[in-house]
Amino acid sequence: MAPSATGEPAPMHLPAISKASTINASVLHGPHDLRLERRTIEEPSLGELQIAVKTTGICGSDVSYYKKFANGDLCACMPLSLGHESSGTVVAIGPQVSGFSIGDRVALEVGIPCGQCGICRKGRYNLCKRMRFRSSAKSVPHFQGTLQERINHPAIWCHKLPESISFDAAALLEPLSVAIHAVNRASPTPGSTALVIGAGTVGLLTAAMARQSGCAAVTIADVDQGRVDYAISRGFATHGYVVPRPLHTSSSSSSIYNSSNSGTSTPYDGGISTPGSTLSFQSQLDSAKMLAADMLALTNSSSSTLLIDDEDDGVDVTFECTGKEICMHTSLYATRPGGKVIMVGMGTPIQTLPMSVAHLREIDILGIFRYANTYATGIRLLCAQKRGNAGGYTLPSLDDMVTHRFRGLDAAKGAFELASRTIDDNGNLVLKVVIET
């Protein structure tokens, strides 16, 4: 966590700007209704820094708000600035803040917990009921995101960066934190095997963190050939599996789902399944079972040292990064008895699962929600990446994950439209789109 004064007198800092000034902000008013507006920003208050935002990455949740003015069950009810994967520089320092200077480069951890409840005191502040998270509609009034020229942000959630870490990489510390938290929850032992379903930004980084933790074989699966190829060529995973049709992806993400499902596998009429729905659900389970077998066969056939007995068939841990029901089914069938399934992706809120598969084989199902206490680890990993790791695994370049860049908040609409796709007009892979403020 970044330093801030709590008991010692802090030196006085003259603000770099006047008491109040106007800034540009990209503001969403409804589906696809993105506007460039002028806002007033005050001096940073007690314990705050004012940050000139340099880079913001577009996340899948941002795209959801852009398209639907909602993300899952969270519906925006007022204008909202999007963006939460961000970095910038300190331009003003509020009272009782120490350890920072004007011009310091920082990564922003944008979730602000209460810091007082029992959950926060236990260090699991990501679960705080009073959490305010930038660009989320969960709290009202909404906590505005980082697609603004400047924001005031608590100093304790601003993480100082060495010069060796770029603003792009610093912005991607946010999805990297999700991956770090997921692998921390999984706690794989050295030599474990892992499967990652979904090769978006979070899936790629989760695969990399699984390798970083000592997993000997990490298979990544996605419907997009380009993303799987990227994962293997850049060293995020050791094995890749391209999911065949009829399983396919939506244009806005790497989520894998069955086109015939459309969410209807959850029984209607108070939970009483009709014969038709039962048949459809059983077909979906059969498809998931075959898909899991194909993924495992790929890993086993390519490495004789990793062959396992039929009775212990499966990977040690599966990271499900799509949030789709059929992917959870596949995860359960692909995980060995006594293994773990980590729910990383947030997608379909209500799912019908073959729970006996987990019950009878003692498969632990663990959820993760965002992250906690991860930014310092992420910064250390990026510093080690620059130095190289002789004889060990080195995290792939986060800078190279940025495939498209838009300059200026007035270009935000084009950035969101592109981030909704998996390839651009020239047939190039779309992975991470960033907006430079």
C-alpha positions in Angstrom: 0.0 0.0 0.0 1.3 3.5 -0.8 2.5 5.6 2.2 0.4 8.3 3.9 0.8 10.1 7.1 -1.3 9.1 10.0 0.4 10.6 13.0 3.4 12.5 12.0 3.2 16.1 10.7 3.4 16.2 6.9 5.2 18.9 5.0 3.2 21.6 3.4 2.7 21.3 -0.4 1.6 24.1 -2.6 -1.0 22.9 -5.1 0.1 22.8 -8.7 -3.3 24.2 -9.8 -5.8 26.7 -8.6 -8.5 25.8 -6.0 -11.0 24.9 -8.6 -10.6 24.3 -12.3 -12.4 22.7 -15.2 -11.5 19.4 -16.9 -12.7 17.3 -19.7 -14.5 14.1 -18.9 -15.9 11.3 -21.0 -19.4 10.7 -19.7 -21.9 7.9 -20.5 -25.6 8.9 -20.4 -27.1 5.7 -21.8 -26.4 2.8 -24.2 -23.8 4.0 -26.7 -24.4 7.6 -25.6 -20.9 8.8 -24.7 -20.3 12.5 -24.4 -17.3 14.8 -23.8 -18.2 17.2 -21.0 -16.6 19.9 -18.9 -16.5 19.3 -15.1 -15.2 21.2 -12.2 -12.6 19.7 -9.9 -11.6 21.0 -6.5 -8.2 20.8 -4.8 -7.5 17.4 -3.3 -8.9 17.2 0.2 -7.6 15.6 3.4 -5.5 12.5 2.5 -6.0 12.8 -1.2 -3.8 13.3 -4.3 -4.8 14.9 -7.5 -3.8 12.7 -10.4 -3.5 13.6 -14.0 -4.7 10.4 -15.7 -2.3 9.2 -18.4 -3.6 5.8 -19.5 -6.9 4.0 -19.0 -7.5 0.4 -20.3 -11.0 -0.6 -21.4 -12.3 -3.5 -19.4 -15.1 -5.9 -20.3 -17.3 -4.3 -17.6 -16.8 -0.9 -19.2 -17.9 -2.3 -22.6 -21.0 -3.8 -20.9 -22.0 -0.4 -19.5 -21.3 1.2 -22.8 -23.5 -1.2 -24.7 -26.4 -1.6 -22.1 -25.9 1.1 -19.5 -25.6 -1.9 -17.2 -23.2 -4.5 -16.1 -24.9 -7.7 -15.0 -27.5 -6.8 -12.4 -26.0 -3.3 -11.9 -27.9 -0.7 -13.8 -26.6 2.9 -14.0 -29.2 5.5 -12.9 -27.2 8.6 -13.6 -24.4 9.8 -16.0 -21.2 7.8 -15.4 -17.6 8.2 -16.4 -16.1 4.8 -17.2 -12.6 3.5 -16.7 -10.8 1.8 -13.8 -7.6 0.4 -15.2 -5.5 3.5 -14.9 -2.2 5.2 -14.2 -1.1 8.8 -14.0 1.1 11.5 -12.4 0.6 13.4 -9.1 -0.2 17.1 -9.9 -1.4 18.2 -6.4 -1.1 17.0 -2.8 -3.8 17.3 -0.2 -3.3 18.0 3.6 -1.8 15.3 5.8 -0.3 13.3 2.9 3.4 12.4 2.9 5.6 10.2 0.8 4.6 11.8 -2.5 6.0 14.6 -4.6 4.6 16.5 -7.6 5.4 14.5 -10.7 5.4 11.1 -9.1 4.1 8.3 -11.4 1.4 6.1 -9.8 -0.9 3.2 -10.5 -4.4 3.7 -9.2 -6.2 1.1 -7.1 -9.7 2.4 -7.7 -11.8 0.5 -5.1 -12.2 2.4 -1.9 -13.4 0.3 1.1 -14.6 1.8 4.4 -11.5 0.5 6.3 -13.4 0.1 9.5 -15.6 -3.0 9.2 -14.6 -6.5 10.3 -14.0 -7.6 6.7 -11.6 -4.7 6.1 -9.8 -5.3 9.4 -9.2 -8.9 8.3 -7.5 -7.6 5.1 -10.2 -8.8 2.8 -11.3 -5.3 1.9 -12.5 -6.3 -1.6 -15.5 -7.7 0.1 -16.4 -4.6 2.1 -20.1 -3.8 1.8 -19.4 -0.1 1.7 -16.9 -0.4 -1.1 -17.0 2.4 -3.7 -15.4 1.3 -7.0 -14.8 3.7 -9.8 -16.9 3.2 -13.0 -19.3 1.0 -11.1 -23.1 1.7 -10.7 -23.2 -0.3 -7.4 -22.9 2.8 -5.2 -25.3 5.8 -5.6 -24.3 8.4 -6.4 -22.0 6.4 -8.8 -18.3 6.7 -8.2 -17.0 8.3 -11.4 -14.3 6.4 -13.4 -11.0 7.5 -14.6 -11.9 8.7 -18.2 -11.3 12.2 -17.0 -8.3 14.5 -17.3 -7.8 14.6 -13.6 -9.3 13.0 -10.5 -8.8 13.3 -6.7 -8.0 10.0 -5.2 -7.0 8.8 -1.7 -3.2 8.7 -1.4 -3.3 5.2 0.3 -4.7 3.8 -2.9 -2.1 5.4 -5.2 0.9 3.1 -5.8 4.2 4.7 -6.7 5.9 3.4 -9.8 9.6 3.1 -10.7 10.6 4.7 -14.0 11.0 1.2 -15.6 7.2 0.6 -15.5 5.3 2.3 -18.3 1.9 3.9 -17.9 0.4 1.1 -20.1 1.8 -1.6 -17.9 0.8 0.3 -14.7 -2.8 0.5 -16.0 -2.7 -3.3 -16.6 -1.8 -3.8 -12.9 -5.5 -3.8 -12.3 -6.4 -7.0 -14.4 -3.0 -8.5 -13.2 -4.3 -8.0 -9.7 -7.4 -10.1 -10.5 -5.0 -12.8 -11.8 -2.8 -12.6 -8.7 -5.8 -12.9 -6.4 -7.2 -15.8 -8.3 -4.0 -17.8 -8.1 -3.6 -16.9 -4.4 -7.0 -18.3 -3.8 -6.1 -21.5 -5.7 -2.7 -22.0 -3.9 -1.4 -24.5 -6.5 1.6 -26.5 -5.4 4.8 -26.5 -7.5 4.4 -29.0 -10.4 0.6 -28.7 -10.5 -1.4 -28.7 -13.7 -3.9 -25.9 -14.6 -6.6 -25.1 -17.1 -7.7 -21.6 -17.9 -10.9 -21.2 -19.8 -11.1 -17.8 -21.6 -8.2 -16.0 -23.2 -9.1 -12.4 -22.7 -6.8 -10.1 -20.7 -7.7 -11.6 -17.3 -7.5 -15.2 -18.7 -4.1 -14.6 -20.2 -2.7 -13.0 -17.0 -4.2 -15.8 -14.9 -2.4 -18.3 -17.0 0.8 -16.4 -16.6 0.4 -16.2 -12.9 -0.3 -19.9 -12.7 3.0 -20.5 -14.5 4.7 -18.0 -12.2 3.4 -19.9 -9.2 5.1 -23.1 -10.4 2.5 -24.9 -12.4 4.3 -27.3 -14.7 1.6 -27.3 -17.4 -1.0 -24.6 -18.1 -3.5 -25.1 -20.9 -5.6 -22.1 -22.1 -8.8 -22.6 -24.0 -10.8 -20.1 -26.1 -12.9 -20.0 -29.2 -10.6 -17.4 -30.8 -7.7 -19.0 -32.6 -5.8 -15.6 -32.6 -6.0 -15.3 -28.8 -4.9 -18.9 -28.2 -1.9 -18.5 -30.6 -1.0 -15.3 -28.8 -1.1 -17.0 -25.5 1.3 -19.7 -26.6 3.7 -17.6 -28.7 4.1 -15.1 -25.8 4.5 -17.7 -23.1 1.3 -17.1 -21.1 0.5 -20.8 -21.3 2.3 -24.0 -22.2 -0.7 -25.5 -24.2 -3.5 -24.1 -26.2 -6.9 -25.4 -27.1 -9.3 -23.8 -29.7 -12.9 -24.6 -28.8 -14.7 -25.9 -31.9 -18.2 -25.1 -33.1 -21.0 -25.1 -32.1 -19.4 -23.6 -29.0 -18.5 -20.1 -30.0 -18.0 -16.5 -28.7 -19.9 -13.3 -28.7 -18.2 -10.4 -30.5 -17.6 -8.5 -27.3 -15.5 -11.0 -25.3 -13.8 -14.4 -25.2 -16.7 -15.9 -23.4 -17.5 -19.5 -24.5 -21.1 -20.5 -24.7 -23.5 -22.8 -26.5 -25.6 -21.1 -29.2 -28.6 -23.3 -28.5 -28.6 -22.5 -24.8 -29.1 -18.7 -24.5 -29.6 -19.1 -20.8 -32.7 -21.4 -21.1 -31.0 -24.4 -19.4 -32.2 -23.0 -16.1 -35.5 -24.7 -15.5 -38.7 -22.6 -15.5 -41.9 -22.9 -13.5 -40.5 -22.9 -10.0 -37.7 -25.2 -10.9 -39.7 -28.0 -12.5 -37.9 -29.1 -15.7 -39.9 -30.1 -18.8 -38.7 -33.1 -20.7 -37.4 -30.8 -23.4 -35.4 -28.7 -21.0 -34.0 -31.8 -19.3 -32.9 -33.1 -22.7 -31.3 -29.8 -23.6 -29.5 -29.6 -20.3 -28.2 -33.2 -20.5 -27.0 -32.5 -24.0 -25.1 -29.5 -22.7 -23.5 -31.6 -20.0 -22.5 -34.2 -22.5 -20.9 -31.5 -24.7 -19.0 -30.1 -21.7 -17.8 -33.6 -20.7 -16.5 -34.2 -24.2 -14.9 -30.8 -24.4 -13.1 -31.4 -21.1 -11.9 -34.8 -22.3 -10.4 -33.2 -25.5 -8.6 -30.5 -23.4 -7.1 -33.1 -21.1 -6.1 -35.3 -24.0 -4.2 -32.4 -25.6 -2.1 -31.8 -22.5 -1.5 -35.5 -21.7 -0.5 -36.4 -25.3 2.0 -33.6 -25.5 3.9 -34.5 -22.3 4.6 -38.0 -21.3 5.8 -36.9 -17.9 2.4 -35.5 -17.1 0.4 -38.7 -17.9 -2.0 -39.6 -15.1 -4.1 -42.6 -14.2 -7.7 -42.7 -15.4 -8.9 -42.6 -11.8 -7.0 -39.3 -11.2 -7.8 -37.8 -14.6 -8.0 -34.0 -14.7 -6.0 -30.9 -13.9 -5.3 -29.8 -10.4 -6.9 -26.4 -10.8 -9.2 -24.9 -13.3 -9.6 -21.1 -13.6 -13.0 -20.3 -15.2 -12.6 -16.8 -16.7 -15.7 -16.4 -18.8 -18.6 -16.5 -16.4 -20.6 -18.8 -18.7 -22.6 -21.8 -17.6 -21.3 -24.3 -20.0 -17.7 -23.3 -19.1 -18.5 -24.0 -15.5 -19.7 -27.4 -16.5 -16.5 -28.0 -18.5 -14.4 -26.8 -15.5 -16.0 -29.4 -13.2 -15.5 -32.2 -15.6 -11.9 -31.2 -16.4 -10.8 -31.0 -12.8 -9.3 -34.1 -11.0 -10.8 -35.5 -7.8 -9.6 -33.3 -4.9 -8.9 -30.4 -7.2 -10.2 -26.9 -7.4 -12.3 -24.8 -9.7 -11.8 -21.0 -9.3 -14.6 -18.8 -10.6 -12.9 -15.8 -12.0 -15.2 -14.5 -14.7 -18.5 -12.8 -13.8 -21.2 -13.6 -16.3 -24.4 -15.6 -16.0 -25.7 -14.8 -12.4 -27.9 -17.9 -12.0 -26.6 -21.2 -13.3 -27.6 -24.8 -13.2 -24.5 -27.0 -12.4 -24.0 -30.8 -12.0 -23.1 -30.4 -8.3 -22.7 -34.1 -7.8 -19.6 -34.0 -10.0 -18.0 -31.6 -7.4 -19.6 -33.3 -4.4 -18.6 -37.0 -5.1 -15.1 -36.0 -6.3 -14.5 -33.4 -3.5 -13.8 -30.6 -6.0 -13.5 -27.3 -4.2 -15.4 -24.4 -5.9 -13.9 -21.0 -5.0 -15.1 -17.6 -6.0 -13.0 -14.5 -6.4 -14.2 -10.9 -6.4 -11.7 -8.4 -7.7 -8.6 -8.4 -5.5 -7.0 -7.3 -2.3 -3.4 -6.6 -1.3 -2.1 -7.4 -4.8 -0.6 -4.1 -6.2 2.7 -4.3 -4.4 3.1 -7.9 -5.7 2.3 -6.8 -9.2 4.8 -4.0 -9.1 7.5 -6.3 -7.9 6.7 -8.8 -10.7 7.0 -6.1 -13.3 10.3 -4.9 -11.8 11.6 -8.5 -11.9 10.3 -8.8 -15.5 12.6 -5.9 -16.5 15.6 -7.6 -14.8 14.9 -11.0 -16.3 14.7 -14.2 -14.3 17.6 -16.5 -15.1 16.5 -20.1 -15.1 12.9 -19.3 -14.1 9.7 -18.1 -15.6 9.4 -14.4 -16.5 6.0 -12.7 -16.8 5.3 -11.8 -20.4 5.3 -8.1 -21.4 2.2 -6.3 -20.3 3.0 -3.5 -22.8 2.8 -5.9 -25.7 -0.8 -6.8 -24.6 -1.9 -3.3 -25.7 -3.0 -3.9 -29.3 -4.8 -0.6 -30.0 -4.4 2.9 -28.7 -6.6 6.0 -28.8 -5.4 9.5 -28.0 -7.7 11.9 -26.3 -11.0 11.6 -24.5 -12.8 12.7 -27.6 -11.7 9.4 -29.2 -13.4 7.3 -26.5 -16.4 6.2 -28.5 -14.2 4.7 -31.2 -12.2 2.9 -28.5 -15.3 1.4 -27.0 -16.6 0.3 -30.3 -13.3 -1.5 -31.1 -13.0 -3.0 -27.6 -16.3 -4.7 -28.3 -14.7 -6.8 -31.0 -12.0 -9.5 -31.2 -10.5 -8.4 -34.5 -10.2 -5.0 -36.1 -11.0 -4.0 -39.7 -7.7 -5.2 -40.9 -8.1 -8.6 -39.3 -5.7 -7.9 -36.5 -6.2 -9.3 -33.0 -7.9 -6.9 -30.5 -6.8 -7.7 -27.0 -6.3 -4.6 -24.9 -7.5 -1.1 -26.0 -6.2 1.9 -24.1 -7.1 5.6 -24.1 -4.4 8.1 -23.5 -5.8 11.1 -21.8 
